[in-house]
């Protein structure tokens, strides 16, 4: 866990601790200001690391269910980022994406 992650976690914990004391929360809260911070890497990946609890539970109209853990979503996020970095999306030229369930958009290069 990075120092930036710890700072944001401390800020979150402060707000949770004072969630019923608006005056104190408002007066004493300060946003962390790390020199560098990346929400995906410093927050979400830190939460997902080794976390097999369900993060996303999809239920289709036909009753089919898909459950994805925090760790699985983090792996998929890494796959998308690496695919985009590989040249699939060139900066400042426009980039589109679509749901993996829309077959007309084509299949992404990673397993469902």
Buried (B, 14 or more C-beta within 10 A) or exposed (E): EBEBBBBBBEBEEBEEEBEEEEEEBEEEEEEBEBEEBEEEBBBBBBBBEEBEEEBEEEEEEEEEEEEBBBBBBBEBBBBBEEBBEEEEBEEEEEEEEEEEEEEEEEEBEEEE
